[in-house]
Amino acid sequence: MEEETKKIPRHLQKYVVDQQYEKYTPIDHAVWRYVMRQNHHYLKDTAHQAYVGGLKSSGISVEKIPNVSDMNKALAPFGWGAANIDGFIPGVIFFDFQAHGILPIASDIRKLENIQYTPAPDIIHEAAGHAPILSEEKFSEYVKLFGQIGSKALATSEEHELFEAVRTYSNLLESGKATKAEIEAAKAYFEEKQVAVTQLSEAEQISRLYWWTVEYGLIGTIQDPQIYGAGLLSSVSEGRNSLTASVKKLPFDLQTVIGTGFDITKPQPQLFVCDSFDQLINAVNEFAETMAFKIGGTQSLDKALRSNHTATIQYNSGLQLTGTLKRIIKNENGEAIYIQTDGPSALAYNNIELAGHGKNTHKDGFGAPIGRLLHSVKPFEEQTDAELKNGGIVIGKGSTLVYECGIKVSGTPIQFIRKDGKLLLISFKDCTVSLADQILFHPDWGTYDLAIGECIISVFAGAADSEQFYADVEEIETKPLVNRELNPLEVLYGRVREIRKTMGKDMETLLEEVIQELTNNYKDDWLLRIEVMELLVKNNLLAAKQLLLKKQLEDIKLLHEEYPVLIERGLLLTNF
């Protein structure tokens, strides 16, 4: 793990887990192989031209589940790497991985019963869906740029709760172990949280842009589109259906896209067709101009307040405050004049934490005024020590600062902190901060660090110095590897894999034995019969047994509504 993760920023390494490649069973590999054979056969003519070559160059084989470590090395020439994560991770973190050129890959693989589609992240989607098109230079540029911008997007507290509900519901659907009651309860909770989301945050808008492009995007013309979205490249059903008349095709338009919601648990009723990846790059840059990290001001602070999660607030001096914003005091015009974070907070400059001003120092929060000093001619942050002295602000001497908004800071300065010629912070002892008769900071609370800046120029999700701010967050524990013996059906799948691999002279005899065991003990299994049929047809063996298997497969089709399509598509590829 150390070798694989050393290039991953420290604050992201905590989300990385061991793939535990040995956990995959022969059935898991068969699921991978079926989906990949189906998709490769169909997509070689319908996907973006980078797809087929991109599969091989990203370290992906049709025959077996890829090793994420191998993918990490294979993606290096394209400026990318790969890291194994444990299923769902917060959107900000997901985008942060991509901003650093790292493709996060969930290692679990969908169950056989969910072979066509799963709402939970799995390695078919994450690896075979996302990786191949990264070999296309402009698309690669778009995904990295998207990561840099998306990682700054502010969500509402209701959206954070919805994310957790979706994660729980999706994981239960894929687990194969949840009871019907558990699934229904999770679905009801997910729907309850979905209804609670009443505001369209910038995080939701940019998530929609990501969904309708990177996940479910088409490129070209409405009449002749090609697939590049990972959700379409990794789904047996949606990939095929995407280009049929049953799915509406719309020209890509930024405002339409961010105004169109999606349901992760259902097939998409419409898709958007861009004319080039440059169009997407222009779109995400255009959207960025509307985001809090570009706009700043009170409206951006309001977004951080609604988020109720870690965010960074940057003053025009360059000082950055990271924490959970809990309070905004506004003037009569509705403009913010004082902000207060709650819980661990930190100060930084140029995304580097200021020495002595990390979470341990500001463990209970941080309060700071915003605005200009009364009767000040020169901006506070630009004043020299001599100019501060002329204003009565001297180290070791009691002084009172009065802001135009009415906030007063009275105390004894003990330290000035400057960076690049700008005053960022003045530390006071015996300090009182007040607004009219309201005490905002009391001398008994310790040292008061006065943030310097007349306005807020940027607000964004996450920490300014992530490496320091999240240094003490515990790593995600890799799920314990369950060492168990393969069950008889898994062993049988393994035998067929070995037969295909060795292609020995005794193939006919070995396959006859497998067919007999399938006939006697596994009357409902369709996938292994498809694999056996493939070997028989390709090698022109056991004509009578081929007829037997076809008859058995016809019977199996009656057991589930999805089986007829899955079986027919499998049989179609027995000659390829």
Secondary structure, 3 states (H helix, E strand, C coil): CHHHHCCCCHHHHCCECCCCHHHCCHHHHHHHHHHHHHHHHHHHHHECCHHHHHHHHCCCCCCCCCCHHHHHHHCHHHCCEEEEECCCCCHHHHHHHHHCCEEEEECCCCCHHHCCCCCCCCHHHHHHHCCHHHHCHHHHHHHHHHHHHHCCCCCCHHHHHHHHHHHHHHHHHHHCCCCHHHHHHHHHHHHHHHHHCCCCCHHHHHHHHHHHHHHCEEEECCCCEEECCHHHHCCHHHHHHCCCCCCEEEECCHHHHHCCCCCCCCCCCEEEEECCHHHHHHHHHHHHCCCHHHHCHHHHHHHHHHHCCEEEEEECCCEEEEEEEEEEEECCCCCEEEEEEEEEEEEEECCEECCCCCCCCECCCCEEECCCECCCCCCHHHCCHHHHHHCCCECCECEEEEECCCEEEEEEEEEEEEECCEEEEEEEEEEEEEECCEEEECHHHCCEEEECCCCEEEEEECCCCHHHHCCCCCCCCCCCCCCCCCCHHHHHHHHHHHHHHHCCCCHHHHHHHHHHHHHHHCCCCCHHHHHHHHHHHHCCCCHHHHHHHHHHHHHHHCCCCCHHHHHHHHHHHHHC
